[in-house]
Amino acid sequence: MKTKNAIFILLGLIFLFFSNGRWSFPLAAWLYPVFFLFVSRNLSNKYTYITLPMLIGICLQLSFWNFTSRNTANVLFYIPYFAGIIFGLIFFADRFIYNKNRSFLSTLFFPLLYTSVDFLNNLFNPFGNTGILGYSQFTFLPFAQLASLTGMWGLTFMITWFGSVVHWTFDRQENWAHVKKGVIIYAAILVAMLSYGSIRLVLPLQNSSVRVAGIHTSDKEKDGKEFWKYLAKKDTVSFKRATAVQLTNLISKTRLEAQAGAKIILWSEVSPTVLLSQGDSVKSVLETLARELGIYLVANPYLASTGDRKPENKIWFFNTQGEIVMTHFKYGGNFLEGSVEGDRKLKAIDTEFGRLSSVICWDADFPSVVKQVANLDADILFNPASDWREIDPIHAIVAAFRSIENGVSLVRQTRNGLSLMTDPRGKVISQMDHFENTEWVNVAHVPNKKVWTLYPIIGDLFGWLALIILLLMVISQAIFKNH
């Protein structure tokens, strides 16, 4: 391998490391495929079907360290590595189409294949689609607005098409007149998308908002482990005593925020944590709390079990009269967490502060489900969550893209993670990181009027089109080869 190619691989790995995960920045995602394509399209097969996938797998494992598990003996710990192998093989597949047909159309194969893999991951991965390339663009908001039209799949396509076009431009530079046309086509599409995003960001929202407070009072590593330690020993007396402190603190903080003017208050996931047998009595306490304070209270109790019954991780949405007007059971990750699985049918309620809906933490990793909130005409999506340091802030960013896709404001309160509130374009209004604060309260005036988006109407059409066009390209290439 020449020194130049080794440098290209090293640069590709550096940019890949920063293209997603905890330390991502938008430009890295655009640049890493450029360097890998210069290698994969020119070196021998062994580098593209063995060396490159292995290196990409190792790089993603490091980038997403402790993301899926902290236990190195658990196969889930190595999911980023196996995902890296798959994405590495995309470069190997690309070389066959590209090297046989170097027209501008050949630049489409790589982004179509990459987008199709991201899309299939969304369809069949029970973990959701955290980690796909488009999430790296959250701070590049003009481009991120593309999600309001195509969902995440348009972002992946445009990012990876850039790398393919850049390599093709250098590879065909001797025929500049032909190359220039291709560059102009890509540049025109990109400029149009950035113009759309920029205009969307500067257009004024309706002058209507509501004061919202997000609250949590426990730490997952400290208090949470104590809860589960007592539960594992079936020491219900100690469990009730520990969780009673959590509930008391939640109520105290809620009173303070209501007195300060909050009209809607969201508690994080597993707030409060109680036994199933305590469910009715705790519900009665919260009914009284909401009624006395005249607030909408979005509680996310975890009803733990010491017997054969499955625990319940759900939302109780109380109105100002203390009535439960919405109940939602978590559907994301139940196969691992073991709680009662929700039916994936979202709900919304009408209030004087807009139409409100809610999902729990991992639920937001499934855009094809969450798009129901736009079809329900929701204005604000509440997302109580509980994360850990290694997925902070990427997991909150995943949820923020549901705001862009559906044109709704997002309120996410995250124990051991990033809490944020965004407007319907994904602009952050307020944020609070659990690990940088000791008082875990996040407050803001949140826009409560939705904006129009195309994605909920057409759904995952762009993803399906990418997959269909990819298959047609493969079939046509096979036919061309036989003739």
N, C-alpha and C positions, 0 to 999 in steps of 0.2 A: 504494500500500500504506500503510495506516495505521501510525502509530508503534507502536501496541500490537502489531500483527502482526510488525513488524520486530524488536521486543524478544523476542517469542515465538520467532522463528526464531533469533535470536542465542543465547537461552538453550538452545534445543534443540540447537544446534551445540556449545555448550560442554559440555553433559551428554553428547552423543554422543561427543565427543572422549575423555571420561573413562569411557565405558561399556564399553570394551574396549581391547585393545592393552596397551602397556607400563605405562600410568598409570591403569589402570581402578580404580574402586571401585564396590561393589555398587549404591548408591543411584542413581548416575548412569544406569544402565541402565533403572531404573524410571521416571525422570523425563523422559528425552529424548523418548520418544514422546508424552507428554502435551502438550508445547509444540508439536510438529509437527502433532498432530491438531487443535489449536485453529486452526492455519493451514490445513491441507489440507482440512478439512471445511467451511471458510467462505469461502475465497478463490476467485478464478476459476481455471479449469483451467490457464492458462499457468504459474501459480506452482507447481502440484502435478505437472505432467508435464515441466516444463523447469527452473524455478528450484530447487525443492527437491531433486530428484535430483542436479542438478549440485553443489549446495552440500554435500549428504551425501557425494557421491563425493570431493570435495576434502577434506572433514573426515576421512573414513576413510583417505585417502591419507596425511594428516599424522599421524593416530593410529597407523598401521601403517608408519611411515616405515622404509625399508630392511628391511621384514619379509620380503618374498618375493624381493627382489634388491637389491643395492647399486648396480647398473648402470642408470642412467636411460635408457640406450639399449636396454635389454632390456624387452620387453613384459611380462615377469613382474613388473617393478617396479611396474606400474600395476594389478595385480590388485585391490588394495584400492579403487582409484577405480572400476573397473568394477563391483565388488561393491556399492559405495555407490549407484551408479546404479540397480541392480536393487532394492535395499532402499528407495531413494527412491520408486520407482514403486509400491511397496506402498501408500504413502499416497495416491497418485493412484487406484489401484484401489478402495481402501476408500471413498472419497467417494461412489462411485456406488451402492453397496449401502446405506451409512449414510443418505444424503440421501433415499433413497426409502422407507426403513423405519426409523423411529427408535424402535422398540420395544427392549426390553432384548436381544432376540435379535440385534439389529443390532450390538451390541458384540462379538459373537463373530467377525465376519468378519475384522476386522483381526488378532487374534491367531491365528486359523486360517490366514490367508494367510501371516503372518510365520513361523509354525511350519512350515508346508508348505515354504516356501522354504529354511529351515534344514535341514529333513529331506531335501529333494531335493539340497541341496548335499552332504549326507552320503552320499547314494546314488551320485551321479555325479561328484563332484569328485575328480580323481585326487590332489589335494593333501591330502585329508582334510578335517576339519571345524573346524580351528583358526580362531578368530575368530567362532564363533557366539555368540549373546547370553548363553547360560547360563553360559559360562565366567567371566563377570564376577562370579559369585556365590560364588566359592571361599572368601572370607573371611566370608561370611554362611552359616555351616555349617548352622544349623537348616533353612534353605531349600534349601541344596545337597543335603540328604539326599533330596530328591524324586527325584534322579537314580537312586536305588536302586530306585525303583518304575517310573518312566516313561522312564528314560534322560534325555538332555539336552532332549528335546522338551517335557516337562512344564514345565521351567524357562522356556523361551522363551515358552510359551503363557501362563503365569501373569504373567510380567513385562509382556508386551505387552497382555494383557487388562486389567491395571491401568490403563494409559494410556487405553484405550478406555472403560472404565467411568468414569474421572474426567471425561473430556470429556463423555460422555453425561449424567452427573449435573449438570454446569453447564448443558448445553444444554437439559435438560428440567426444570430446577429449579422451574418454575411448577407442575408436577404432582408435588409432593413425595411424595404417598402412593404413587404408582406407582414413582417413583425409589427410594424407601426400600427397597422389596422387592428391587430389583436390587442395590443396594448391600449389603444383608444377605446375599444369595446369594453374591456374590463374597467378602465378608468372612468368611463362614462357611467357605467352601472354603479360603481362605488360612490362616485360623486353624487349621483341621484339619491342613493340611499342615505348618505351623510346629510344631504340637503333636507331630505324628509325628516330625519332625526333631529336636526338642528331647529327646523321650523316647529316641530312638535314640542320641543323643549321651551321655546320662547312664547308660544301661544299661551295666553292667560287662561287659568282655570276659573271656574265659577267662584265668586267670592263667598264661599261658604265653608265653614270648618267647625270642628267640635274639639273641645279639650279632652284629651285621652291620657290616662296614666297607665303605665305598665309596672308591675310590682312582682318581685320574688324576694324571699327572705331566707332561703336555705342554700347551702353549698352542696353540690353533688358528691364531692370527695369527702367532705367532713360529715355533714348531717345525713346525707343520703346513705352512706355506708353504715352509719349507726342504725338507721331505720331498718335496713335489710339484715343487719347482724341480729337484731332482736327478733325479726320476723323468722329468720332461719332457725333460731332456737325456740320459736313459738312462745317467746316471752312477750305475751300481749300486753302485760302491765307496763313494762318498760317501753314497749313500742308506742302505746297510747300516750304515755307521759312525754316522750320525745316529740311525737307528732303534734301534741296539744300545744307545745311551745311554738311550732311552726304556724299553726292556725291562729293562735293569739297574735303573733307578730303580723301576719297577713291582715287580720282585721284591724289592728292598730294603724298600720300604714294606709290601709284603705280609708279609714276615717279621716286621716290627715289630708290625703289627696282629694277626697270629696269636699272637705271643708275649704280646700284651696281652689275649688272650682271645677274639678274633673267631673265630666258627665258620664263617661264610660271608663271602667277600670278593668284591665286585663291582668290576670295572674298567670305566671309561667306554667309550663307543664308540671305535673305532679304537685300541684298546689291547690288544695292540701293533700297530704298523704294520710290515708286513714284505712281502717279495716272495713271490709264489706258490711260487717254487722253494724258499723257506725254510720253508714251511708245516709239513712233517713234522718238521724239526729243532726248530722252536719248540714244536710240540705236545709233543714228547718232553721238552723242558725244563720245560714247564708240568705235564706228568703227574708228573714227579719232584717238582716244587715242592709240588703239592697232596698228594702221598703223604707227603712228608717232614714237612709241617706239620700233616697230619691235618685239612685244611679242605676245604670245598666252595669251589671257585674258579670264578667266572663271568667268563670272559675274552671280549672282543669284538674279535678280531683283524680287521684289514683287510688282506687279502692282495692286494697291488697287482700290476699286470701291466705289463710293458714291451712286450708283443706283442699278438697278436690276441685272446687269451683275456680274457674279462670278469673284472674283479676280484671278490673275494668279501668281503662284509661280513656276518660271521656270529658266532654265539655258540658258544663251546666251554664246556660245563658239565662240570667235573671233579668227581668224588666224592672222598671221603677216601682211596680206594685209588689215586687218580691215573687213573681210567678216565673217558673221555668218556661221560657218560650222557645227554646231550642236545645236539643241534646245531640251531641255528635260523638260517635265512637271512633277512635283512632284506627286507621286501616293500613298505615305504612309501617312495615317491619314487624307485624304481629307474629310472623312465623319464627322470629328470633326472640321477641319480648314475651310471647306467651299470653298476651292479654286477649280479651274478647275482640274479634275483628269487626270493624265497621263495614257497612254495606256499600261504601264509596258513593253514596247518593248525598250530595251536599244540600244544605238548606239555607234560607235567608229569611230575615224578619224585617218588617217595616217598623221604623221608629221615627220620631221627630228629628233625628240626626242622620237620616238616610237609611238605606237598606243595608243590613249587616249580615255577614256570613263568617264562618270560622272553620279552620282545619287545625290539626295538631302536628307540630314538629315535622316528622318524617313524611307526613301526608303531602307536604308541599314539594316533595321530590318527584311527584307524578303530575306533570303539566297536563296530560291528556284527561286527568280526572279533575284537576283544579279549574280547568276552563269552564266548568259548570257555573262558577261564581259570576262570570260575565253573562251567561245565558239566564241567570237568575236576577240579573240587573242589580247586583250588589254594588255598593259604593265603597265599603271598607271591608277588608279581609283581616280577621284576627287570627294570629298564629302563635299560640303558646308553645314554648319549646324548651328542651333540655339537651344541652350539647356537652362537649368536653374540649379541652384546650386545643387538641390537635385538629379539630374541625372548625375552629374559630379563626377567621370569619366566613370561610367558604360556605358553610351550611346556611348561614343567614343570607348570603348573596343568592343562593339557589332560590330561596323563598322570595327574595326581592324581584327576581325575574318573573314570578307569577303576577306581580303587580303590573309590570310593563305589558305582559301578554294580555292581561284582562282589563287594563285600564282602571284598576281599583287602587285605592290607598291600602297600604299594608301596615299592620301593627304587630310586631313580633317581640314578645318578651321571652328572653332566653336565660334560663339558669345555666351557669357555667358556659357562657358563650356571648355572642354579640346580640344585643337587643337593638332593634331599629324601627323607625317609622318612616315611611316613604309616601310621596304623593303618587298619583296614578301613572307617572312617567318613570318611576324608580328613583326620583330625586330624594336623597336622604334629608329628612326634616330634623330628626333627632336620633342620636344613637348613644348607647351606653355599653361598655364592655365589662362583663362580670369581673374579669381578672384585674381591671384597672380601677375598680371602685369598691367601696365597703358598704355603701348605701345603694341597693339595687332597685332604683326607681327611675323610670324614663318617662318624661312628660312632654307633650307638644300639642299644638292645635293642628289637627289632621284634616285635610280637605275631605269633604264628605259628599262629593259629586263625581261620579265616574266619568271617564272619557271613552270615546268610541275606539275600538280596536278591531282588526280584521281576523286575527287568529282564532278567537272563539267561534267565528262563523265558518271558516274553512277548516278549522282543526289542523290536523297534521298532513294536510294536502302536500305541502312542500316536501316533507319527508318521504311520502309515498311516491311523488314524482321523481325524486332523486333515485329512489330504489328502482323504479320502472325504467327510467332512462339508462341507468347503469346496466341493467339486464339487457336492454336493447343494444347497447354498445358492445357488450360481451358477445351477444349472439351474432351481430353483424360482423364483428371481427373474426369470429369462428367461420362464418360463411365465406368471408373474403379470403381467409387462409386456405380453405378447401378449393378455392378457384384460382 
